[in-house]
Amino acid sequence: MAEPTPLPSYDALQLIAEGVAAFTGATLATAEIVRDDGQLDVVAAAGDEVRLPDSEGAADLEVLPDRLRAPLRDEHGEVRGALTAYLPEGTPAPDTGALRVFEAYAAHAARAVAATLHRERLADRLHLAETARHVVRQASEERSLQHVLETARPALLEGFGALGMWIQTFDEDGLGRSTVYSADGRTIEFTPEVHQISAKLAHRLWDHQHTAVLSPRRPSRLLTQAESRAVETFIASLDVESVLLVPLGAGHQCLGVLALTRDAEGPDWTSVEAVAALDIGRDLGVAVHSVRSAERERRLLREVHVLEARLADPSSPAPDPEELPLPRGVISPDLTRTRVALRSASDALEQAGRRRDAQSRIIADALATGQVPDPGSLEVYRTLRSEHRDAHLYWQVAFDAWQEVSERLGLTDR
């Protein structure tokens, strides 16, 4: 006998086969499933241990005189399996009532086959999604976000059975550029309105740790009517039926959004797939954060080298942003402000140094020409001699003496 496939998901079909065998008195009752190659695979059997003839193709399914054989069709009318009862020799033809009961068994078997095939396809997609997640984690070690996305793209498309995908990243100043990857390599342009809608929705989804399915057949309660119309127009321009929107983030920060698309022939997105996609969104978010941190560190090091060179030689002119070894606009605003502040401080120190040198020369000239008065003629000197010798007083007297000398020599305005 052809051995049925021993999987727990076929328990319902096994019960149906046993019921058919008991009701019809068949020597053998089988439930079969049509595989992708068109062949029938016996998944449940009940009755005597007899050898089955070779299974026939799905196109040959019919009710035969020596057996009861009913095709199992899905909701679209496609043949997905067969329920067969092999009758003993000499068994009279079943009456109308028996045929109706057998048809009822076949209807239950058809629903069980549809559920079984759905579970199998879902299990396959989850396996591929887990493989995609592993690929994404490996891709996270790349030093460039472009390489991360290029490495993860095939695994994501295959793992979720997606027709296409795009990834949009956000930065501190607002929206970043969207990088779109599709199965046929198309480049898709986004309108500013779609950018804003996806960004707002992504932040909300990340805050609640959810995904969202956008489809003309399933209006989202997260969007206004105007936003829904804009999204539907955009989806229609892509020739797809639905979009699974997955937020990307790390910690409390939403860093972007991943969108996976399916056409009308693709299955509906399931909650299990949504959970797997959200896990991948977290992994991609960590990858985006890591790549940005590495880029930020490289920018810091290069700017620090420029600042060190500037401080080591204050007389050299400060380089303009265009002269830095980075493209203009890449330097962070904080570091730009720091560089400007350091440049201002360096200029102030140079001015103070020039004033000090000028005052030293004036004092030296005054001493040489006898213009410096006798200390005893200074008011502060007489105060110092008449007061107690307190340390704080010495400092105050020294400062007052310097001010008095400076005023007499005319140094206060220089």
Secondary structure in CASP SS format (residue, H / E / C, confidence):
PFRMAT SS
TARGET T0000
AUTHOR 0000-0000-0000
METHOD secondary structure of the structure
MODEL  1
M C 1.00
A C 1.00
E C 1.00
P C 1.00
T C 1.00
P C 1.00
L C 1.00
P H 1.00
S H 1.00
Y H 1.00
D H 1.00
A H 1.00
L H 1.00
Q H 1.00
L H 1.00
I H 1.00
A H 1.00
E H 1.00
G H 1.00
V H 1.00
A H 1.00
A H 1.00
F H 1.00
T H 1.00
G C 1.00
A C 1.00
T C 1.00
L E 1.00
A E 1.00
T E 1.00
A E 1.00
E E 1.00
I E 1.00
V E 1.00
R C 1.00
D C 1.00
D C 1.00
G C 1.00
Q C 1.00
L E 1.00
D E 1.00
V E 1.00
V E 1.00
A E 1.00
A E 1.00
A E 1.00
G E 1.00
D C 1.00
E C 1.00
V C 1.00
R C 1.00
L C 1.00
P C 1.00
D C 1.00
S C 1.00
E C 1.00
G C 1.00
A H 1.00
A H 1.00
D H 1.00
L C 1.00
E C 1.00
V C 1.00
L C 1.00
P C 1.00
D C 1.00
R E 1.00
L E 1.00
R E 1.00
A E 1.00
P E 1.00
L E 1.00
R E 1.00
D C 1.00
E C 1.00
H C 1.00
G C 1.00
E C 1.00
V E 1.00
R E 1.00
G E 1.00
A E 1.00
L E 1.00
T E 1.00
A E 1.00
Y E 1.00
L C 1.00
P C 1.00
E C 1.00
G C 1.00
T C 1.00
P C 1.00
A C 1.00
P C 1.00
D C 1.00
T H 1.00
G H 1.00
A H 1.00
L H 1.00
R H 1.00
V H 1.00
F H 1.00
E H 1.00
A H 1.00
Y H 1.00
A H 1.00
A H 1.00
H H 1.00
A H 1.00
A H 1.00
R H 1.00
A H 1.00
V H 1.00
A H 1.00
A H 1.00
T H 1.00
L H 1.00
H H 1.00
R H 1.00
E H 1.00
R H 1.00
L H 1.00
A H 1.00
D H 1.00
R H 1.00
L H 1.00
H H 1.00
L H 1.00
A H 1.00
E H 1.00
T H 1.00
A H 1.00
R H 1.00
H H 1.00
V H 1.00
V H 1.00
R H 1.00
Q H 1.00
A H 1.00
S C 1.00
E C 1.00
E C 1.00
R C 1.00
S C 1.00
L H 1.00
Q H 1.00
H H 1.00
V H 1.00
L H 1.00
E H 1.00
T H 1.00
A H 1.00
R H 1.00
P H 1.00
A H 1.00
L H 1.00
L H 1.00
E H 1.00
G H 1.00
F C 1.00
G C 1.00
A C 1.00
L C 1.00
G E 1.00
M E 1.00
W E 1.00
I E 1.00
Q E 1.00
T E 1.00
F E 1.00
D E 1.00
E C 1.00
D C 1.00
G E 1.00
L E 1.00
G E 1.00
R E 1.00
S E 1.00
T E 1.00
V E 1.00
Y E 1.00
S E 1.00
A C 1.00
D C 1.00
G C 1.00
R C 1.00
T C 1.00
I C 1.00
E C 1.00
F C 1.00
T C 1.00
P H 1.00
E H 1.00
V H 1.00
H H 1.00
Q H 1.00
I H 1.00
S H 1.00
A H 1.00
K H 1.00
L H 1.00
A H 1.00
H H 1.00
R H 1.00
L H 1.00
W H 1.00
D H 1.00
H H 1.00
Q C 1.00
H C 1.00
T C 1.00
A E 1.00
V E 1.00
L E 1.00
S E 1.00
P C 1.00
R C 1.00
R E 1.00
P C 1.00
S C 1.00
R C 1.00
L C 1.00
L C 1.00
T C 1.00
Q H 1.00
A H 1.00
E H 1.00
S H 1.00
R H 1.00
A H 1.00
V H 1.00
E H 1.00
T H 1.00
F H 1.00
I H 1.00
A H 1.00
S H 1.00
L C 1.00
D C 1.00
V C 1.00
E C 1.00
S E 1.00
V E 1.00
L E 1.00
L E 1.00
V E 1.00
P E 1.00
L E 1.00
G E 1.00
A E 1.00
G C 1.00
H C 1.00
Q E 1.00
C E 1.00
L E 1.00
G E 1.00
V E 1.00
L E 1.00
A E 1.00
L E 1.00
T E 1.00
R E 1.00
D C 1.00
A C 1.00
E C 1.00
G C 1.00
P C 1.00
D C 1.00
W C 1.00
T C 1.00
S H 1.00
V H 1.00
E H 1.00
A H 1.00
V H 1.00
A H 1.00
A H 1.00
L H 1.00
D H 1.00
I H 1.00
G H 1.00
R H 1.00
D H 1.00
L H 1.00
G H 1.00
V H 1.00
A H 1.00
V H 1.00
H H 1.00
S H 1.00
V H 1.00
R H 1.00
S H 1.00
A H 1.00
E H 1.00
R H 1.00
E H 1.00
R H 1.00
R H 1.00
L H 1.00
L H 1.00
R H 1.00
E H 1.00
V H 1.00
H H 1.00
V H 1.00
L H 1.00
E H 1.00
A H 1.00
R H 1.00
L H 1.00
A H 1.00
D C 1.00
P C 1.00
S C 1.00
S C 1.00
P C 1.00
A C 1.00
P C 1.00
D C 1.00
P H 1.00
E H 1.00
E H 1.00
L C 1.00
P C 1.00
L C 1.00
P C 1.00
R C 1.00
G C 1.00
V C 1.00
I C 1.00
S C 1.00
P H 1.00
D H 1.00
L H 1.00
T H 1.00
R H 1.00
T H 1.00
R H 1.00
V H 1.00
A H 1.00
L H 1.00
R H 1.00
S H 1.00
A H 1.00
S H 1.00
D H 1.00
A H 1.00
L H 1.00
E H 1.00
Q H 1.00
A H 1.00
G H 1.00
R H 1.00
R H 1.00
R H 1.00
D H 1.00
A H 1.00
Q H 1.00
S H 1.00
R H 1.00
I H 1.00
I H 1.00
A H 1.00
D H 1.00
A H 1.00
L H 1.00
A H 1.00
T H 1.00
G C 1.00
Q C 1.00
V C 1.00
P C 1.00
D C 1.00
P H 1.00
G H 1.00
S H 1.00
L C 1.00
E H 1.00
V H 1.00
Y H 1.00
R H 1.00
T H 1.00
L H 1.00
R H 1.00
S H 1.00
E C 1.00
H C 1.00
R C 1.00
D C 1.00
A H 1.00
H H 1.00
L H 1.00
Y H 1.00
W H 1.00
Q H 1.00
V H 1.00
A H 1.00
F H 1.00
D H 1.00
A H 1.00
W H 1.00
Q H 1.00
E H 1.00
V H 1.00
S H 1.00
E H 1.00
R H 1.00
L H 1.00
G C 1.00
L C 1.00
T C 1.00
D C 1.00
R C 1.00
END
